Amino acid sequence: MAKMNVFVTTKSCVDANTGELMFTEEVMQTSLTKAVKINFVQLYDSIEYLDGLSGTEIKVLFFLAGKAEMNTAQVDISTALRLEISERFKIKKGSVRNMILKLIGLGLIKPLKNQKYMLNPFVVFKGNSNNVVKVRELFVNERK
């Protein structure tokens, strides 16, 4: 839904010598703003899922959440993304693989097909909160 903003500005011209008001002019300006749904990464009250994770592993989880597709909780953990994680967090490629396996083991991500994974939307979700219930149902019912 659009919202209209109206601004009225009054301009006056005064003679500098006499102080006499020469003229006054009102200018009306309008602008339309569109209401926008805000999409963001949300951490839900499931902090117990993070127990046993190192600081770097938590950072990798949130990095993956940032890379996830909006409103699907899916992320493509391709070789290029694994390399990006390795370089960004200064960890070995084998450690990235081990972290992904650990996140799977803790139920924080679920493998799908073709290097796609689904983040656990009961823990972290990227998108509009109106979609989280539907995505949670998909997560529970999704099989590899």
N, C-alpha and C positions, 0 to 999 in steps of 0.2 A: 504494500500500500504506500502510495506517495504522500508526502507531507509538503505543504506549501509554506514557505517562510516569506513574510512581508517585512521589508525594512523601509522606514520613512526617514529621509534626511532633509534637514532644513538648512539652506544656504542663504546667508545674508551678506549684503555688500554695504559697508559703512564708509562714508567719506572720512578720510583720515584727518582732514583739517577741521571740519565742522562737527564731526560725530553724527552727522545726519544719516539716517537709514535711507539708502538709495533704493534698494529693492530686497525682497525676500522671495525665495523660491523653495518649494517642497518637491523633492524627488522621491518617487516610490519605486522600489526595486523588489522583484519577487524572484524566488528560486525554489526549485523543486528538489527535494531530497527523497531518495528511495529508501524504504526500510530494508535493512539487510540482516539476514540471519548470520549469526557469528558462529564460525566453525573453529574448533580448537581441540587440542589434545587434553583429555580429562583423565585424572587418576582417581579411581574410585576407592572407597573405604575398604580396600582389600590388601592392606599393607603386609599382612602375614604372608602373602605370596612372595614378597621381596626378601623374606628371611632367608639367610644363607647365601644371598648374592653379594658379591664384592661391589665396591663403588663403580668400578669399570663396567661390570656386568649390568648394573642398573643404568649407567649411561648408555650402554649399547641398546638396552631395551627401549629407552626413551628416544634414542636416535632412530630405531626401527619404527617407533610410533610416529615420529615426525615424517618418515618416508612412506607411511601407509597411505593407501588410497582413501579418500574421504568417504565416510559413511559405509565402509565395507570391512574395515579392520584388516584388510589384506595388504601384504607387502611382498614384493618380488626380491628375494634375497639372492640375487644373481652373483656371479663371480666378480663383476665390477663393483657391486655394493659391498661384498666381503672385503675386497681390496681397499675400498674407501674407508671402511670401518677400521681395518688394520692400520692404515696410514694415519687416520684422524686420532685414534686412541693409542697409537704407537705400540701395537701388540702384533704378535706373529700371526700369520694366516691360519696356522694350526690352532692357535688359541681362539681365533674367531669361530672356527668350526666347533671347537669344544664348548664355547659359550652358547652357540645356537643349540647344540645338543642339550646343554644344561637347562636352557629356557624351555625347550620341549619337555624335558623330564619333569620340570616344575609346573607344567601346565600353563606357562605364560604365552607360548606360541604353539600353534598346531600346524604340522606340515600338510599342504594340500597337494597340488600337482605342479609340475614344471617350475620348480624353484619358488613357488608361491607358498606363503605361510599366512596364517590368520592369527593376529594378536588376540589374546583373551580379552573380550570386551567387558568382562566382569571386573577387570583390573585397570585397563587403559583403553581409551577409545578416542579416535580422531574423527571429528565431524559434528554434526548437529545432534544434540541430545535427544531430539524427537525420534531418531533412527536407532538408538542403542538397543531397545527392546527387540526389534526385528533381527538385528545383527547377533544379539545374544542367543536367540533361538537358532539361528544358522550355525553358530559356534557349537552349541550343544549337539545339534543333529548332523553336523558335517563329519564325514568320514574321509580318511585319506584315500 
